[in-house]
Amino acid sequence: MGFVLGLTGFLLLFKVVFLNHIPPEDELAPGMVVLAAILNGVLFAFVGYVTQNYVEKKRS
C-alpha cells in the first residue's frame, strides 16, 4: 500500500510542480522519472513497514 501511494504521489507531485515549469523544448528523460518514482515508492513502503512494526511492538 505504501509503495502504491508513494509512486502515485510522486508522479502527481512531479506533474504539478516540475512539468508545468519546464518548457516543451527541453527533453526530460522518461526513464529517470520512472526510476525516481519507483525509488520513492520503495522508500514509502519501507517507512510504512517500519512504522507498522513500531506500532505493533508498542501495543504488545
N, C-alpha and C positions, 0 to 999 in steps of 0.2 A: 504494500500500500504506500509506504514512504517513497519507494522508487518511482512509482507512477506519479505521485504528487510532485516530487522533486523534478522529474523530467518535464511534466506538463507546465509546472510553474516557471521553470527556467525558460522554456520555449515561448511562453506567453510574455514573460518579462522581457526577453530578448527582442521579441517583435515590437512591443510597445516602446521600450526605451531606446534600443540601438537602431533598429531597421528604419524607423521614422526619421532619423537624423543622418543616415548615410545616403549620399547621392547615388542615383542609379548607375552612374558611370563607374563607380568603384565596385570592383568584384569582391565578393566575400566567399571564402572557401566553405562550401556547404558541409564538407566532411568535418571541419573543425567545429562548426556549430553543433553538429550531431554528437561529436565526441564530447564536447563540453556539456551538452545536455545529459548524456549518459553518465558522465562522471558526477554531475550534480545529483542525478537520481540515485546513484550508488551512495553518495555522501548522505543524502536524506534518509535512505534506507538504513544506513549504519547508525545514524543518530537516533532514528526511531527504535532500532533494535536495542541500543544501549539504554535508552530511556525506558523501554518496556522491561528490560531486565532489572533496572534500578527500582522501578515501581513494584515489581513482583517481589524483590528481596526486601523491600521496605515493609510490605504487607505481612510477610512471614515472620 
